[in-house]
């Protein structure tokens, strides 16, 4: 399934990746590996994420090793990535 990353989510991913590369020198590849794995997972099985907002149909998968949530929405012909958010923060406004 096609994945469209909203501009906001793309910016969040870039910012988080830059932080990760500056501060996690013992596992620099972990961020990219986990984000790519999460994207592959939801593309193969869109219903895998926990449904957090029924009305807006927003789902969330946890990237446990790097402690981020990936928020997305399933459409008939594509997935829409809404946000990448650290698990220690309040949930984003979606």
C-alpha positions in Angstrom: 0.0 0.0 0.0 1.2 3.5 -0.8 2.4 5.6 2.1 2.0 9.4 2.1 3.9 11.3 4.8 2.4 14.6 5.7 4.8 17.6 5.7 4.4 17.9 9.5 5.3 14.2 10.0 8.3 14.5 7.6 9.6 17.5 9.5 9.2 15.6 12.8 11.0 12.6 11.4 13.9 14.7 10.1 14.2 16.5 13.5 14.1 13.3 15.5 16.6 11.6 13.2 19.0 14.6 13.5 18.7 14.5 17.3 19.2 10.7 17.3 22.4 10.9 15.2 23.8 13.6 17.5 23.0 11.9 20.7 22.9 8.1 20.2 26.4 7.3 18.9 26.2 3.7 20.1 23.3 2.8 17.9 23.2 5.4 15.1 21.4 3.1 12.7 18.5 2.3 15.1 16.4 5.3 14.2 16.4 4.7 10.5 16.0 0.9 10.9 13.0 1.2 13.3 11.2 3.9 11.2 11.7 1.9 8.0 10.5 -1.3 9.8 7.4 0.5 11.1 6.5 1.8 7.6 6.9 -1.6 6.1 4.8 -3.1 8.9 1.9 -0.7 8.4 2.1 -1.0 4.6 1.8 -4.8 4.8 -0.8 -4.8 7.5 -2.6 -1.4 7.8 -4.8 -2.6 10.7 -1.8 -3.5 12.9 -1.8 -0.2 14.8 -3.7 0.5 17.9 -6.9 2.6 17.1 -6.6 5.7 19.2 -9.3 7.9 17.6 -12.3 6.1 16.2 -13.9 9.2 14.7 -10.7 10.3 12.9 -9.6 6.7 12.3 -6.1 7.4 13.6 -3.9 4.5 14.5 -0.6 4.3 16.3 2.3 1.8 16.3 5.1 1.9 18.9 8.7 1.9 17.9 9.8 0.4 21.2 13.6 0.5 20.8 13.8 4.2 20.0 10.7 5.1 22.1 8.6 6.8 19.4 5.0 6.5 18.3 4.1 6.6 14.6 0.6 7.9 14.0 -1.2 7.2 10.8 -4.6 6.9 9.0 -5.7 4.2 6.7 -7.5 5.2 3.5 -8.8 2.9 0.8 -5.8 3.2 -1.5 -3.1 4.6 0.7 -1.8 5.3 4.2 -1.3 8.7 5.6 1.5 9.2 8.2 0.4 12.0 10.5 3.1 12.3 13.1 6.2 10.8 14.8 6.1 11.5 18.5 8.3 10.6 21.4 6.6 8.3 23.9 7.5 10.6 26.8 5.6 13.5 25.4 1.9 14.3 25.6 0.1 13.0 22.5 0.1 15.3 19.5 -3.0 17.1 18.3 -4.1 15.3 15.2 
